Amino acid sequence: MSTRPSHALRLAALGVATASLAGGVLLSNAPESAAAPPSSYTVKGIDTSHHNHDATGQPLDWKRVAQKNAFTFLKATQGSRYQDPWFARDFKAASATSLLRAPYHFFDPKSTGDGAAQADHFIRTARAAGYSGTKPGELPPMLDVESVWVNGKEVCPKALRADQLDVFLKRVKAAFKVTPIVYTRASFVNGCMAGKGQVFKDYPLWLARYGSGSREPQSVPGAGSWTFWQYTESERVPGVPGAKNTVGKADRNVYRGTLAQLRALANLGGTPAPPRPGASWPTVKQGQRGVDVTTVQLLLTARGHAVKADGVFGSGTATKVKAFQKTQHLTADGIVGPQTWTRLAPTLKPGAKGTAVTALQHQLTANGHTVKTDGAYGPATTTKVKAFQKAHSLTADGITGTRTWAALVRGGGSGGGGGKPGGGGKLSDAQAAAKLKAAGISRVSSGNCTDRNRKNCTSLQGIRVGTVNGVISLKKKSGCKVTVTGGTETGHAGGTYSHWNGYKVDISRTSCVTNYIQGHAKKHHKRRDGAWVWRVTSGGKTVIDYADERWANHWDITYY
């Protein structure tokens, strides 16, 4: 779904930083959640636009498309004037098949107040093609919110405003009497909307993450996880025309639910659609270490499959997982994925006691909400649960249900190399500042500020627990004065292990710090910007990278 004249790579979804319009700042691409791969979801579909016709100028064979797809979304409009030239023909042809279908609009603001104009343009075009939103087989309409192309680069829309997105969504909802779907990605919300995705919180999300493996799209800050997942933009789909009579390529997607649930969403009766947003879980398997493994072990014990809670996923833990899976009639593969997690994690309420509560307390601490691990769900634990829920836009009721468990294990245990320094959950600015201050570490900024969305500030908002612990450890071991000069604020390079994602920190380049680093790390390689990287490894894995940014008079440190 894009403005491109051809199927160019969507850089942000592929993990490559894209340039933001604001001062050329790179958009950070946050890490995705590891869970079930696209192949594990049975309800698949495509989305199309005129790009799917560009290679040949020929129509799609929608009857062939319908043979291996359950749904399709078709681009209708962009901005307040553009109409896709193939939309009306494609929508009519797709409607004559078994495909569940809906139109979508690419949000392309040209002013800070054109949300209503874009909505009206989309509504007129969709209705002219015969779409009402309530006919059998019609899915809810979709709004595509992502980067735009300017001078050959993907950038943030200059005139993008959350209030205009809100106007568009409410206007479309009122017109078609159905809640629209929103297509976006977490990296866009972080980079172009300052991480404020609350405008999308009441809408089903369609998120992008390309590539192989089992890494789902990261949840959108303030809005939640995915209902639809666009996992590739280049799958060959029979019925899509390709050059020289070949099978053409299209965006391919999966739906997080059953076909019956999707049919219900398309006004065809059946069981209700699953609640949105759904919980997204990490995958925990043999060979891993850390708090998520400890959590699995404690929960297994609580379920009657006792195992030592040592945080190491060895053969003994795998055997217990398989035994539990068999009792739940799940595939006994010894891997803790979404289905196993949902059966393993119980709903806990204040007053509960036992190893499951201990697991909860471990996760709270790993996520920066430190609490005593005594196995008793008392007032202190309840307060910490509520604080965590509030910080993650969950209902702050103090009850640990499926969505709270999922948010805990996503944030606390799998974010950085199996328990190495960069792992652990994220801290608020106040929490991180307090920990650093207690260790005698100060921070400074040229703007004398802590706002994460200003590049002349030094923010600690969202910094990883392990990163803070790593800096504290550096001070203790070196005996040097340590001053933090850069944190999670905007303005740094993107990527998974980035400042924005909490893995990096800058500290002043004093002679004491430099002598310690060069005496305790190995000179490894020179970065493209000329900075020499000094590396610390353990067990064959990179633990810390110290980049000597002499020109800025600081060390750029990454804790993996």
C-alpha positions in Angstrom: 0.0 0.0 0.0 1.9 3.0 -1.1 2.2 6.0 -3.4 5.1 4.4 -5.4 5.0 4.1 -9.2 6.3 0.5 -8.7 6.8 -2.1 -6.1 9.9 -0.6 -4.4 11.0 -1.9 -1.1 9.1 -0.5 1.9 12.2 0.3 3.8 10.7 0.8 7.3 9.0 -2.6 7.3 12.2 -4.3 6.1 14.2 -2.9 9.0 16.0 -0.2 7.1 15.8 3.3 8.6 14.0 5.8 6.4 14.6 9.6 6.3 12.1 11.8 8.2 11.1 15.1 6.8 11.9 16.7 10.2 15.5 17.8 9.8 16.5 14.6 7.9 16.1 12.6 11.1 16.2 8.9 10.6 13.1 7.0 11.6 13.9 4.3 14.2 12.6 0.9 13.3 11.6 -0.8 16.5 12.1 -4.5 17.0 9.2 -6.8 16.2 7.5 -9.4 18.4 8.6 -13.0 17.9 5.6 -15.3 17.6 3.9 -17.5 15.1 5.0 -17.2 11.5 2.6 -16.2 8.7 2.3 -19.8 7.5 0.6 -20.7 10.8 -2.4 -18.4 9.9 -4.9 -20.0 7.5 -7.0 -17.0 6.4 -5.0 -15.1 3.7 -5.7 -12.3 1.3 -4.2 -9.6 -0.9 -4.4 -5.9 -1.3 -4.1 -4.2 -4.7 -3.9 -0.9 -6.5 -3.0 0.2 -10.0 0.5 -1.0 -9.4 -0.7 -4.5 -9.9 -1.7 -3.6 -13.4 1.3 -1.5 -14.3 3.5 -4.3 -15.7 0.9 -5.4 -18.3 -2.0 -3.0 -18.4 -4.2 -6.0 -18.0 -7.0 -6.7 -15.5 -6.6 -9.2 -12.7 -8.3 -12.6 -13.0 -10.3 -12.3 -9.8 -11.8 -15.7 -10.1 -8.3 -17.2 -10.0 -7.3 -14.9 -7.1 -10.3 -16.1 -5.2 -9.1 -19.7 -5.4 -6.3 -19.2 -2.9 -7.4 -16.0 -1.1 -10.3 -15.2 1.3 -10.2 -11.4 1.1 -8.9 -8.4 -0.7 -8.6 -4.6 -0.1 -8.5 -2.4 -3.1 -7.0 1.1 -3.3 -9.7 3.6 -4.1 -8.3 7.1 -3.4 -5.3 9.1 -2.1 -5.3 12.5 -0.7 -8.4 14.7 -1.5 -8.3 14.3 -5.3 -6.6 11.2 -6.6 -8.7 8.2 -7.7 -7.1 4.8 -8.5 -7.9 4.3 -12.2 -8.5 0.5 -11.7 -10.6 0.7 -8.5 -14.1 0.7 -9.9 -13.4 -2.2 -12.4 -11.5 -4.2 -9.8 -14.1 -3.8 -7.1 -16.9 -4.8 -9.4 -15.0 -7.9 -10.6 -13.9 -8.9 -7.1 -17.5 -8.5 -5.9 -18.5 -11.2 -8.4 -16.3 -13.8 -6.6 -16.2 -15.4 -3.2 -13.7 -12.8 -2.0 -14.5 -10.7 1.0 -13.6 -7.1 0.0 -13.3 -3.4 0.9 -11.8 -0.2 -0.5 -8.9 1.6 1.2 -7.7 5.2 1.2 -4.0 6.4 1.3 -3.8 9.3 3.7 -1.8 12.0 2.0 -2.4 15.4 3.7 -1.6 18.6 1.8 -2.7 20.9 4.6 -3.1 20.5 8.3 -6.9 20.6 8.0 -7.9 18.4 5.1 -9.0 15.3 7.0 -12.7 15.9 6.2 -11.9 16.6 2.5 -10.0 13.3 2.2 -12.8 11.4 3.9 -15.5 12.9 1.7 -13.4 12.1 -1.4 -13.0 8.5 -0.3 -16.7 8.1 0.6 -17.9 9.4 -2.7 -15.5 7.2 -4.7 -16.3 4.1 -2.7 -20.1 4.6 -3.0 -19.9 5.3 -6.7 -18.3 1.8 -7.1 -21.2 0.2 -5.2 -19.6 -0.1 -1.8 -21.9 0.5 1.2 -20.0 -1.2 4.1 -23.0 -3.3 5.0 -23.6 -5.6 2.0 -22.9 -9.3 2.4 -19.2 -9.9 1.6 -18.1 -6.3 2.3 -15.4 -5.8 4.9 -14.9 -2.5 6.8 -13.1 0.2 4.8 -9.4 0.8 5.5 -7.2 3.8 6.1 -3.6 3.5 5.0 -1.3 5.8 7.1 2.4 5.6 6.3 5.3 7.5 4.8 5.0 9.4 1.5 7.5 9.7 -1.3 9.2 13.0 -1.8 12.1 13.4 -4.3 12.7 9.6 -4.3 12.7 9.3 -0.5 10.2 8.0 2.0 9.5 10.7 4.5 6.9 11.7 7.1 4.0 13.7 5.6 4.6 17.3 6.5 1.0 18.1 7.2 0.2 15.0 9.2 -1.9 15.7 12.3 -3.5 13.2 14.6 -6.7 15.3 14.9 -7.2 15.1 11.1 -6.7 11.3 11.2 -9.4 11.3 13.9 -11.7 13.5 11.7 -11.2 11.1 8.8 -11.9 7.9 10.7 -15.0 9.3 12.5 -16.4 10.7 9.3 -15.9 7.4 7.4 -17.3 5.4 10.3 -20.4 7.6 10.3 -20.9 7.3 6.6 -20.6 3.5 6.3 -21.9 2.6 9.8 -18.9 0.4 10.5 -15.6 0.8 12.3 -12.7 1.3 9.8 -9.5 -0.6 9.8 -6.1 1.2 10.1 -3.0 0.2 8.2 0.3 1.5 9.6 3.4 0.3 11.5 5.0 1.0 14.9 8.1 2.6 13.3 6.0 5.1 11.5 4.1 6.0 14.6 7.3 6.4 16.6 9.1 8.4 13.9 6.3 10.5 12.4 3.8 10.8 15.3 6.2 11.0 18.2 5.1 7.6 19.4 1.5 8.8 20.0 -0.7 6.2 18.4 -3.7 6.7 20.6 -5.8 8.0 17.7 -5.9 4.4 16.4 -6.7 2.7 19.7 -10.4 2.1 18.9 -9.7 0.6 15.4 -8.6 -2.8 14.2 -5.0 -2.6 13.1 -3.4 -3.9 9.9 0.4 -3.9 10.5 3.3 -4.6 8.2 6.4 -6.7 8.8 8.2 -8.4 5.9 10.8 -11.2 5.8 11.0 -14.8 6.8 10.8 -16.3 10.2 8.3 -15.8 13.0 8.6 -12.1 13.9 5.3 -10.3 14.0 4.9 -6.6 13.6 5.6 -4.6 16.8 2.5 -3.3 18.5 1.6 0.3 17.8 2.3 2.6 20.8 -1.0 3.6 22.4 -3.0 1.4 20.1 -2.1 -2.3 20.4 -1.4 -5.3 18.2 -2.5 -6.5 14.8 -5.7 -8.0 13.4 -4.3 -8.2 9.8 -0.6 -8.7 9.1 1.0 -7.8 5.8 3.9 -10.1 5.7 5.2 -9.6 2.1 4.8 -7.2 -0.8 6.2 -9.6 -3.4 4.4 -12.9 -3.3 3.4 -14.4 -6.7 -0.4 -14.7 -6.7 -2.2 -16.6 -9.5 -4.6 -14.2 -11.2 -2.3 -11.2 -10.9 -0.8 -10.4 -14.3 3.0 -10.4 -14.6 5.3 -9.4 -17.4 5.7 -11.8 -20.3 2.7 -13.9 -19.2 4.2 -14.7 -15.8 2.3 -14.8 -12.5 2.5 -11.4 -11.0 3.3 -10.3 -7.5 1.1 -8.7 -4.9 1.0 -7.7 -1.2 0.0 -10.8 0.9 -1.6 -10.7 4.3 -3.0 -12.9 7.0 -6.0 -12.4 9.3 -5.7 -13.2 13.0 -8.8 -15.3 13.3 -10.9 -17.9 11.7 -12.7 -17.7 8.3 -16.0 -17.7 10.2 -14.9 -14.7 12.2 -13.8 -12.8 9.1 -17.1 -13.7 7.4 -18.9 -12.2 10.4 -16.9 -9.1 9.9 -18.1 -9.0 6.3 -21.8 -9.1 7.1 -22.2 -12.8 6.4 -23.2 -14.0 9.9 -21.3 -16.6 11.9 -19.3 -16.2 15.0 -18.3 -12.8 16.3 -15.0 -11.4 15.2 -12.1 -11.7 17.7 -11.6 -8.8 20.1 -9.1 -6.1 18.9 -6.3 -5.6 19.5 -5.2 -9.2 20.2 -2.4 -10.2 22.4 1.0 -10.7 20.8 3.4 -13.2 22.4 7.1 -13.9 22.1 8.4 -17.3 21.2 10.5 -19.0 23.9 12.4 -22.2 23.1 15.3 -24.4 24.0 18.6 -22.6 24.2 17.2 -19.3 25.4 17.8 -17.7 28.8 16.3 -14.9 30.8 13.2 -13.8 32.6 10.8 -15.1 30.0 12.3 -18.6 30.5 12.0 -18.2 34.3 8.4 -17.2 33.8 7.7 -20.3 31.7 9.3 -22.5 34.3 7.3 -21.0 37.2 4.0 -21.2 35.2 4.7 -24.8 34.4 5.2 -25.5 38.0 2.0 -23.7 38.8 0.2 -25.9 36.2 1.5 -29.1 37.8 4.6 -29.7 35.7 7.3 -28.8 38.2 10.7 -27.7 36.9 13.6 -25.7 38.3 13.2 -22.0 37.7 16.8 -21.2 36.7 16.1 -19.1 33.7 17.8 -21.6 31.3 15.6 -23.4 28.7 17.3 -26.7 28.7 16.1 -30.2 27.7 14.3 -30.6 31.1 12.2 -27.5 30.5 11.5 -28.6 26.9 10.2 -32.0 28.2 7.9 -30.2 30.7 6.6 -27.9 28.0 5.8 -30.9 25.8 4.0 -32.6 28.6 1.9 -29.6 29.3 1.1 -29.2 25.6 -0.1 -32.7 25.4 -2.5 -32.1 28.3 -3.9 -29.1 26.4 -4.2 -31.0 23.1 -1.6 -28.7 21.5 1.3 -29.6 19.1 3.9 -31.0 21.5 6.9 -29.3 20.0 8.4 -28.0 23.2 8.2 -24.4 21.9 6.2 -21.8 23.9 4.4 -19.8 21.3 1.1 -17.9 21.3 -1.2 -20.9 21.9 0.9 -22.4 24.6 1.3 -19.0 26.3 -2.5 -18.4 26.4 -3.1 -21.8 28.0 -0.1 -21.4 30.4 -0.6 -17.9 31.8 -3.5 -17.8 34.3 -5.7 -14.8 35.1 -4.4 -13.6 38.5 -6.2 -11.3 40.9 -5.3 -9.5 44.2 -5.2 -12.1 47.0 -3.7 -14.9 44.8 -0.6 -16.7 46.0 1.9 -19.2 44.5 4.5 -19.6 41.8 2.3 -18.0 39.1 2.4 -14.8 41.2 6.1 -15.1 41.6 6.4 -15.3 37.8 4.3 -12.1 37.6 6.5 -10.3 40.1 9.6 -11.3 38.1 8.1 -9.8 35.0 7.0 -6.6 36.7 10.6 -6.1 38.0 12.1 -6.8 34.5 9.7 -4.2 33.1 10.9 -1.5 35.5 8.2 -1.9 38.1 10.3 -3.4 40.9 8.4 -5.5 43.4 9.3 -8.1 46.0 9.1 -11.7 44.6 7.3 -13.3 47.5 4.5 -15.1 45.6 1.8 -13.0 47.3 -0.5 -10.8 45.2 -0.8 -8.1 47.8 -1.3 -4.3 47.6 2.2 -3.6 46.5 2.0 -6.0 43.5 -1.5 -4.7 42.7 -0.1 -1.1 42.6 2.7 -2.2 40.3 0.4 -4.1 38.0 -1.8 -1.0 37.7 1.2 1.2 36.9 2.4 -1.2 34.2 -1.1 -1.4 32.7 -1.5 2.4 32.6 2.0 2.7 31.0 0.9 0.3 28.3 -2.6 1.7 27.5 -4.3 -1.3 29.2 -7.3 -1.2 31.5 -5.6 -0.4 34.9 -7.7 -2.7 37.0 -4.9 -4.5 38.8 -5.9 -7.9 37.4 -3.3 -9.8 35.3 -5.2 -11.3 32.4 -4.1 -12.4 28.9 -3.3 -8.9 27.5 -1.3 -7.9 30.6 0.7 -11.1 30.5 1.4 -10.7 26.8 2.5 -7.1 27.3 4.7 -8.1 30.2 6.6 -10.9 28.4 7.0 -8.9 25.2 8.6 -6.1 27.1 10.5 -7.7 29.9 12.1 -10.9 28.8 13.0 -11.1 25.2 14.4 -7.7 24.2 18.1 -8.2 23.9 20.1 -11.3 23.7 18.8 -13.8 26.3 19.5 -11.9 29.5 22.6 -10.0 28.4 23.0 -6.3 29.4 20.7 -4.8 26.8 17.7 -7.0 27.6 14.9 -6.4 30.0 12.0 -4.0 30.0 11.9 -0.3 29.5 11.9 2.5 32.1 10.3 5.8 32.3 12.5 8.9 32.3 12.0 9.4 36.0 12.8 5.7 36.9 16.0 5.7 34.8 17.1 9.1 36.1 16.6 7.9 39.7 18.6 4.7 39.2 21.5 6.7 37.6 21.5 9.4 40.2 21.6 6.8 43.0 24.7 5.4 41.3 26.3 8.9 41.1 25.8 9.3 37.3 24.6 12.6 35.9 23.2 13.6 32.5 23.4 16.8 30.5 22.0 18.2 27.3 22.6 21.2 25.1 19.0 22.2 25.4 18.9 21.6 29.2 15.8 19.4 28.7 14.5 15.8 28.7 11.9 15.8 26.0 12.2 12.7 23.9 10.9 14.4 20.8 13.6 17.2 20.8 17.0 16.2 19.5 18.8 18.8 21.7 17.5 17.1 24.8 18.8 14.0 26.7 15.8 11.7 27.4 15.8 8.4 29.2 12.2 7.7 28.4 11.9 4.1 27.2 15.5 3.2 27.9 16.1 -0.5 28.6 16.7 -1.7 32.2 19.8 -3.5 30.9 21.2 -0.4 29.3 20.9 1.6 32.6 22.4 -1.4 34.5 25.3 -1.5 32.0 26.1 2.2 32.5 26.0 1.7 36.3 28.3 -1.3 35.9 30.7 0.8 33.8 30.9 3.4 36.5 31.5 0.9 39.3 34.1 -1.1 37.4 36.0 1.9 36.0 35.8 4.2 39.0 35.4 7.0 36.5 33.0 9.9 36.5 30.3 9.1 34.1 28.0 11.6 32.4 25.2 10.7 30.1 25.0 13.0 27.1 22.6 11.1 24.9 19.6 8.7 25.5 16.4 7.8 23.7 15.7 11.2 22.2 15.0 11.7 18.5 17.9 12.6 16.2 20.0 9.5 16.3 20.3 6.8 13.6 17.6 4.2 13.4 17.7 0.4 13.5 16.7 -2.3 16.0 19.5 -1.7 18.5 19.1 2.1 18.4 18.9 5.0 20.9 15.1 5.3 20.3 14.6 1.6 21.2 16.6 2.0 24.4 19.7 -0.1 23.6 22.1 2.8 23.2 23.5 5.6 25.4 26.1 8.3 24.9 28.5 9.2 27.7 31.2 11.9 27.9 34.6 10.9 26.4 36.9 11.5 29.4 40.4 10.2 29.5 39.4 7.9 32.5 36.5 6.4 30.6 38.5 6.0 27.4 41.4 4.3 29.1 39.1 1.9 30.8 37.2 1.0 27.6 40.3 0.5 25.6 41.8 -1.6 28.3 38.8 -3.9 28.8 37.4 -4.2 25.3 38.9 -5.3 21.9 39.4 -2.9 19.0 37.1 -4.5 16.4 36.2 -2.4 13.3 35.7 1.0 12.0 32.1 2.2 11.3 31.2 4.0 8.1 31.2 7.3 9.9 34.8 6.8 11.0 34.2 5.8 14.6 36.3 2.8 15.8 34.2 0.2 17.7 35.6 -1.5 20.7 33.8 -4.8 21.4 33.1 -7.0 24.4 32.0 -10.5 23.8 30.9 -13.4 25.9 30.3 -17.0 24.8 31.0 -16.0 21.2 28.2 -13.3 21.3 28.5 -9.6 21.3 27.6 -8.1 24.6 28.7 -4.4 24.3 29.9 -2.2 21.5 31.7 1.0 22.4 31.9 3.4 19.4 34.5 6.2 19.8 32.8 9.3 18.4 35.8 11.6 19.0 34.3 14.4 17.0 31.3 14.6 19.3 33.5 14.0 22.4 31.5 11.0 23.6 31.3 7.2 23.5 28.3 5.8 21.8 27.6 2.6 23.7 25.3 -0.3 22.6 24.2 -2.9 25.2 22.8 -6.0 23.4 
